[in-house]
Amino acid sequence: MTDTSTPPPWLNLAALGGLAAERRPAVDPRELRPRVVHFGLGAFHRAHQAVYTEHAAARSGEPWGIAAVAPRSVDAVTALRAQDCLYSLTERRPAGTVTRAVGSVVEALGLGPDTARVDALLASPDVTVLTLTITEKGYHRRPDTGRLDLTAPGIAADLAACGSSSGGSGDAGSTVTVIGRIAAGLAARMRSGGAPLTVVSCDNMAANGAALETVVRGFVAASSWPDRQAVLDWMTDSVAFPATVVDRIVPATTEADRAAAHTALGVRDRMPVVGEPYRSWVLEDSFAGPRPRWELDGALFVPDVVPYQLTKLRMLNGSHSALAYLGVAAGCTTIADTMAAGWGERLVEALCAEVAPTLPPGGPDPAAYAGDLVERFANPGMRHLLRQIGCDGSLKVPERWLDALRSLRAAAASAPVLELALAAWANATRPAADGGQLFGTTDPAATELASCWGRLPEGPEGEDAKGEDSKAGDSKATVRRLLRVLGAADLAEDGTLVTAVAARLPALRAGRIEI
């Protein structure tokens, strides 16, 4: 017998009326217009800033909608457009889940295919806020100076495109990097009237606002635009780059998540996201023009975010990375697995206690923060993959561990947990038989990291073709080379540190976690 039943509809504006009231967006998307441009169409933005913006619009009555720009994924743009830019968010709470539709995104654009529309928005005085979640590698910063890496292929190509555009005016239609697009967009904005704009980095970097400003100004200065100095002068007066701290655990979406969202809503969703119940946002109170009233949804505006930023980077992100690299060595799959393994809670508490003396005053209480982390990480509803967290370690490790380590060593304080974490990261950089990293993580410096080992890739049984290091000096030399890849030549010359890290490697290679 043929099944002639009609499949459930997709989530879109027409389907909203059929959703239960508690499943609908907090604001009618048809009442919003694009006043925020966001670069990065990933899950984190849609589970974090987009939620704050939706609630700010609903509670203020102001039409703050988001035009979200995907730097690479055309498929994400297509999928979101097919749903009138609606998607579902599921909060995984220990006692169950809560799913609803989010409606603050009103346009989905591709950086390449929709360049003209992106440029029009960046020049529009109606758009007063630009936000970004493009991960650390999207900034193309030199690890030694933090300045724009002019030799990075994408940046070099974008500068060439700017120079070859008509009249050298900055009409960089073929730019491929977000930094190049923003720089060209700001130049166009100045030329079309120069309405003030605030550019907000929401990526996990210390001093992320200053970091973003440095690379954008670096691009403008390196361009061949005749009015580049005028653009830089205008930016000084009319463009703000506040620092921010964002926090919410948002694991990768699975097919099971899609099925659960379908069951909860009664409609199908191509772009569901999931997240923990907890979320926070701390922003430097330094905006150049109007903004959504995010504080109506609990965002905190402060004169200085540094205490909050360092607490989050060194305690939450630092613990996350440590759990990831130790966890994969022990055969775990998720953060929750590490917390159930008997050593996860001890690791988080010990690492937080170790780095707490390096934190400036004025931020959250470190002991209470550590307690919250243990509870959040142990949430059985979350399946945050260690492989996902462990990616891009060469960019994350310096921000999360190395400055704290330097502070501790300068104070002649011991740092056994950070030494263990570094060893776990080093262990995870070993090359596998397929040419990737041993535990399946990815890294833009993977080839350079692999070469630090000076050996053949790992075999199928986890032993390298050369066997165990014949001398302790081999491991020390490897650790030194790895630290230099991180831009930490000073730590590579610290013989006591290198010896301590190298001494941890044999146990980790055997899957033993010794805290």
Secondary structure as GFF3:
##gff-version 3
##sequence-region A 1 515
A	DSSP	three_ten_helix	13	18	.	.	.	ID=ss1
A	DSSP	three_ten_helix	21	23	.	.	.	ID=ss2
A	DSSP	three_ten_helix	29	31	.	.	.	ID=ss3
A	DSSP	beta_strand	33	39	.	.	.	ID=ss4
A	DSSP	alpha_helix	43	47	.	.	.	ID=ss5
A	DSSP	alpha_helix	49	60	.	.	.	ID=ss6
A	DSSP	beta_strand	64	70	.	.	.	ID=ss7
A	DSSP	alpha_helix	74	82	.	.	.	ID=ss8
A	DSSP	beta_strand	87	93	.	.	.	ID=ss9
A	DSSP	beta_strand	96	102	.	.	.	ID=ss10
A	DSSP	beta_strand	105	110	.	.	.	ID=ss11
A	DSSP	alpha_helix	115	123	.	.	.	ID=ss12
A	DSSP	beta_strand	129	132	.	.	.	ID=ss13
A	DSSP	three_ten_helix	136	139	.	.	.	ID=ss14
A	DSSP	alpha_helix	153	164	.	.	.	ID=ss15
A	DSSP	three_ten_helix	166	168	.	.	.	ID=ss16
A	DSSP	alpha_helix	178	191	.	.	.	ID=ss17
A	DSSP	beta_strand	197	201	.	.	.	ID=ss18
A	DSSP	alpha_helix	208	222	.	.	.	ID=ss19
A	DSSP	alpha_helix	228	238	.	.	.	ID=ss20
A	DSSP	beta_strand	239	240	.	.	.	ID=ss21
A	DSSP	beta_strand	244	247	.	.	.	ID=ss22
A	DSSP	alpha_helix	255	265	.	.	.	ID=ss23
A	DSSP	beta_strand	273	275	.	.	.	ID=ss24
A	DSSP	beta_strand	280	284	.	.	.	ID=ss25
A	DSSP	three_ten_helix	294	297	.	.	.	ID=ss26
A	DSSP	beta_strand	300	302	.	.	.	ID=ss27
A	DSSP	alpha_helix	306	311	.	.	.	ID=ss28
A	DSSP	pi_helix	312	317	.	.	.	ID=ss29
A	DSSP	alpha_helix	318	329	.	.	.	ID=ss30
A	DSSP	alpha_helix	335	339	.	.	.	ID=ss31
A	DSSP	alpha_helix	344	355	.	.	.	ID=ss32
A	DSSP	three_ten_helix	356	358	.	.	.	ID=ss33
A	DSSP	alpha_helix	366	377	.	.	.	ID=ss34
A	DSSP	alpha_helix	386	389	.	.	.	ID=ss35
A	DSSP	alpha_helix	393	397	.	.	.	ID=ss36
A	DSSP	pi_helix	398	402	.	.	.	ID=ss37
A	DSSP	alpha_helix	403	410	.	.	.	ID=ss38
A	DSSP	alpha_helix	416	428	.	.	.	ID=ss39
A	DSSP	alpha_helix	446	451	.	.	.	ID=ss40
A	DSSP	alpha_helix	472	485	.	.	.	ID=ss41
A	DSSP	alpha_helix	489	492	.	.	.	ID=ss42
A	DSSP	alpha_helix	495	509	.	.	.	ID=ss43
###
